Amino acid sequence: MADEIVQKIQLPQIPQRDFLITDFGAKEGLTHDSRPAILAAIAKASAEGGGRVILPKGSWLSNGPIHLKSKIDFHVAEGATLLFGPEPKDYLPAVLTRWEGTELYSYSPLIYAFEVHDVAITGKGVIDGNKQSVFNTWIGERQHADMNALRKMGVDGTPAAKRVFAEGTYLRPPLIQFFRAERILLTDFTQHNSPFWINHLVYTDHATIRGLKIDSHQHNNDGVDVDSSRFVLIENCHFRTGDDSVVVKSGRDRDGREVGKPSEYVVIRNNDMGGEDGIALGSEMSGDVRHVFFDNNILRKGLSAIRFKANLDRGGVVEHIRVRNMTVESFDTLFWFQLNYPGLLGGGHPSTYRDIVFENLTVERAGTIFDGSAPAESPLKGVVLRNIAIKEAGKTFILENVEDLKLENVTVAGKPLQLPAK
């Protein structure tokens, strides 16, 4: 099925004509704001039916967001660096976005593509969110009140148009976000210093992410977040991130359930993953996640190699997940099902995780092999561990409300691993 999904994914179709930003007034160097020239080049290309907007070799400053249009290839050439300005006020007015699974109007993503089709970001250059950005200080208690206020609005059913978090609020934007898009390609470039999630696909169908080098270690720096998106391929990328390498999500709580858009038909293969967590599903998965395939990835070192999250506020079903042919180095926890992740709003909506198979894994070290905790009203069911060789491990199992866990040819230091007696 994974091969069938990849064959169905459509690439963007973009006219082969070039628009050089220096022809529109861009000046190399970080003392000149080239954003107006970049936007003018995009507008001209769009007016002529599309084409490639080129940032040539050199350093280019954008004091504010770049908004892409349909049929545009935004090309950051080898030797080029696009640096975004540090001041949050430059990323207003607010745009429609999704923040940790809830829709709102807030600061623009640094590169934002809204209701577009046939768009690419290409080239071997660098896209840098700016280590000195004021957004990077909006963490911890500073964002806490706004985060909780947004979640409550989502649960209360406040219309998205009234969820406005602009000047005077502290919710950081992602580096790149596609929102209601189709036929998307991201390839070859390097990313540094994202304020928040690095690449965020929201309601996006037919997306290919290939050959990126992601080296970004700010707070919540997930490498790729697949969020209520379909027919997605992520391959041959190099992740060194401050949070998860790749995460699959589909919305939070009532807002996510009412939007009701699943993430499905997703293939993640041949990647080198060095995030705090390797791969994750959840915790925002209220619109369902299904038919996700992880194949032939390397997971380096961190907190948990494979982490699935939910809580009693979420609802939603996660099913038909396959993780196979993986090389794992050293993680505190190998398999972590944290289905009682802390909630804020009283529960009543248990999630379902089922039909999940892990097979053909080689593991150097795991502090804990399998930590599974689920609420009693919605136990974790139907997980299979098959052909897994672990060289060294500390604890074996932590099990709370886990049913029908199957082990087939799982070994630790060459010896068969057994489930604990009930």
N, C-alpha and C positions, 0 to 999 in steps of 0.2 A: 504493500500500500504506500510506503514511503516513496518508492520510485515513481509510482503513478502520480502522487502529489507533485513531485518535482517536475514531471513532464507537463503537467497542466498549468504551472505557474507562468504567467505572461510577463514578458519584459516590456519596458516602455518603448514607444516608437516616437523618435524625436528627429526633426529635420537636421540635415548635416550642413549647417551654416553657423559661422562664428561671429560673436560679438565681444570685442575686447574692451574691458572696463576702462582702459586708459584712453580709448576713443571717446569716452563719455565724461572725462574729467578726473578720473582717479589718479592719485599721485602716490608713488611708492614712499613708504616710511610711516612711522607711527605718530607723527605730529600732524598729519592731515587726515581728516575724516573722509574716507572714500565711500561711505555708505550711499550718499546721493547718487554717485556715479554708478555704483553697483545696481541700485534700484532702477536707474534710468536704462541701463543696459538690459535688465530683465524686462522692463516695460516695452522697449523697442523690439526685442526678440519675440515677445508674446504678440505684439501687434502685427508682426510679419509672419505669424503662424508657428513660431517656435524656433529653437536653435540652441547652440552652446554658448553660454556666457562664461568668459575665460578670465580668471585671476592669474596673471602671469607670475613668473618668478619674482620674489621680493616680499616685503612685509606690507600688509594692507590693514588699515584700521576701520572698523565699523562701529560707530557710536550709536548703537541701536540694532534692532533685529533686521534680518534679511527675510522677506516674505517672497516665497517662490510662487510661480504660476505654472499652469499646465504647459506641457511640451517644452520644458526648459531642462537642459543639462547644465547644472551649476558646476563648473570645472575648476578645481583648485589645482593648478599645475604643479608639477614637481619643482621643489624649491620655493614655492609660495607658502606664506603663512597668513591666514585670516585671523586677526585678533579682535575680539569684541571688547567694546568699552566697558568700564567698570561700574557705571552709575545706573541704578535701577530705574530712575525717572525716564531714562532714554528708551525703556522697553514698554512704555505706555503710549497710546491707550490700551486698555485691557482687550484681550481677545478671548474667544471661546476655546477652552482647553479642558483637559481632564487631569486632576491632581490626585494621585494615589487612588484612582478609581471613581472619583466624583466629579461631575461636570461643574464648571464655574467660568466666570470671566476674570482673568487675572493677567499678570505680566506676560508679555509675549515670549514664547520660546525664542532662543537666539536665532535659529533658522526654523521658519514656520511655513508649512504648506497646508492650506485649508481648502478643502473641497477641490482638489486638483486631480489630474490624471496625466500619465506619461511624464514622469519627472525623474531626473537622476541627479545625484551628487557624485562626482567622479574626480579623478586626478590623484596624484601621489603627494599632494601638499598636506598642510597641517591646518586644522580648524581648532582654534584655541579659545576657550571661554574666558580666559584671563584669571590667573592665580590671584590677582589683586582685586577681583570683583567684590563689590559690597555684598552681592548675593551670598558669597561664601560665609558671611558672618550671620546669616539668617538660619541658625540651627538651634537645637535644644529648646530652651524655654522661650526664646524669641519667637519661634514659629508655633509654639504649642497651642496658644489660645486660638489662633486662626485655623489651625488644623482641626481642632475639636469643634469649632463653630461650623466649619464646612461640613464635617461629617454629620453633625446634628441637622443641618439644613437638608442634606441628602436623605436622611431618615424621616424627617418631618414632611418631605415632599415639597419643600420650597422650590418654586420654578427656577430653572438654571439662570434665567435672565436677572433674577434678584440675588443671585449668589455672586456678588461683585467683590473681589479682593484685589484692590488696586493700591493707590498711594496710602501709606500708613499701615499696610498689612505686610506679612512676611512669609509668603509662600514662594519658594524659589522655582524658576522655570527650568525646563530641560534644555540641553544644548540643541538637539534637533527633534522636531515633532512633525509627523504627518497626521492630519486629522481629516477623516472622510476622504480617503485618497485611494487610487487604484493604479496599478502598473508603476511600481516604484523600484528604483535601483540605487543602492549605495555601495560604492566600490572603491577600494585602493587607498583612500586617504587615512590620515592619522588624526586622532582626537586627544586633546588635553583639557584639563581644568573645567569640566562641566559644572555648572552651578548645582545640578540635581541629576535626574536620570539623563543618560547620555544620548541614546537613540530611542525614541518613543513612537511606536506605531499605534494609532488610535483609529478604530473603524477603517482599517486599511486592508484592501484585498490585492493579492498578487504583488508581493514585495520580495525583493532579493537583496540580501545584505552579504557582500562577498569581499574578502580580502582586506577588511579594515584592520588597522592597528590602533587599539584603544588603550591608552595609558593615562588614566585619570583617577585621582584618589581623593577627591572631595567627598563630603558627606552624602550618603545615598547614591553614590555613583554606580548604579547598575549599567552594564554595558549595552544591552538591548532589552527593552520591555515590549513584548508583543501583547497588545491590549485590545481585546475584542476585534481581532484581525484574523483574516483567513488566507490560506494559500501563501505561506511565508517560508522562505528558504534562507537560512543563516549558515554560511559555510566559509571555511578557510580564513577565519578571523583570529586575531591575537588579542586576548583580553588580559589587561592588568588593571583592575578596578578596585575602588574603595568599597564596593558592595557586590551583589551577585553579578556573575558574568552574563547569563541569559535568564530572563524570567518570562513566564507566560501568565497573563492575567486577563480578567474580563469584567472589571467593575466592582464597586464596593456596596454592600448592604442594599437597602431599598433602591437607591438610585441605579445600581448595577443590575438588579433584578428587573426593574421596570424598563430600562434600556434594552436589556435582554439580548445582547449581541455576544455570542460565544467567541472564544478563540479556538480555531480548529484548522486541521490540515496544515500542520507546522512541522518542518524538518530542520533539525540543527545538527550539522555534521562537519567533521574534520576541522574542529576548532581547538585552539590552545587556550585553556581557561585558567586564569590566575586571579580570580576575585576572592573576596572574603568567603562567599559561598560560590560553588561552581555553577549549579543550575537550580532553578526554583520554579515552583508553580504556586501561585497565590502571593500574599494572602488575599489579594483582591481578586476573587474569582466567582463573583455572584452571578454572572451571566453564563457560566459553564465554560469548561475547557475540555476538549476531546480531540482524539486523533493527533497526538503529538509524539514525534519520533526523534530521539537523541541517538546519534550513531557515530562511532569512531571519533570521539572527542578525548582530549587529554585534560584531566583535572589536576591542578598543581597542589597547592597547599592552602589551608584556611580553616574556617570554623566548621562548615559542613559541605560535603561534596554534593549531596543531593538533598534539597530541603523543600518540603511541601507544607504549606501553611494555610490555616483557616481558623475561624472561630464561630461562636454561636450567633454573631450578628450577620453572618454572610449569606447562608443559603448557597445554592449552586451545586453543580455536580462536576467532578473531575473524573474522567474515565478514558479508557483505551489509551494508555500511556506506555510507551516502550523505550527503555534505555538500554543500549546494547553496545558491545564492542568498545568498551571504555578502558582507558588506562588512568588509574588514580594514584597520586603520590601519597600525600599525608594530610589527613583532616582529623579534627577533633571528633567529628561524627560522620560516619559514612552515609547512612540513610536516616534522615530526620523527618518524621511526620509529626509536625507540631500543629495538630488540628484543634487544639484548645489554646491557640495563640490569644494573647490578651485582647478582649473586646472592651468597648466603652459604653455600649448603649443597651445593655440589658439582655441580649441574646434572643432566644426563641426561634432562631433560624439555623438549625444545624446544617452542615455541609456534608456531602457524600463524596468520598474518594474510593474508587473501585477499579478493578481490572487494570492492574499496573504490574508490568513485568520488567525486571532487571536481569540481564543475561550477558554472559561473556565479559566479565570485568576482571581485571587484574589490579590488585590493591597493595601498595607498599605498607601503609600503616593506617590504622583507624583507632582513635581513642575509644569510641563506642561504635559497634557495628550497626545496630539497628535500634533507634529510639523512636517508638511509636506511641503517641498519646492522643486519644480521641475522646469526645464526650460519650457518655453511656448511651444517649439517645440516637447516636449516629456513629457506630463503631467503624473503624477502618477495616475494609474487607477485600479479599481477593488479590493480595500482593504475592508475587512469585519472585524468589531469588534463585537464579539458575546459572550454573557454571561460573561461580565466583571464587577466585583464589585470592586469599588475604594472607600476606606474609606475616604481619604482626598486628595484634589487637589487644586492647585493654579489656573493657567490658564487652559483653556480647549483646545482651538484649535488655531493653527497658520497654515493657509492654503494658499499656493501659487501654482496655477496650479495643483490642486488635483481634480480629477473627479471620480464620482461614488463611493464615500466613504459611506459605509453602517454601520449603528449602529443597533444592535439587542440585546435588553436587556442589555444595558450598564448603570450602575448606579454610582453616586457619593454620598456618605453619604446616601445611600438608595433611592435617587431620580433619576429618569430617566435623562440621558444625551441627549441633543438635539444638532443637528448640527446647526451652526450659520446660520442666514438668509442670503441669497445671495443678 
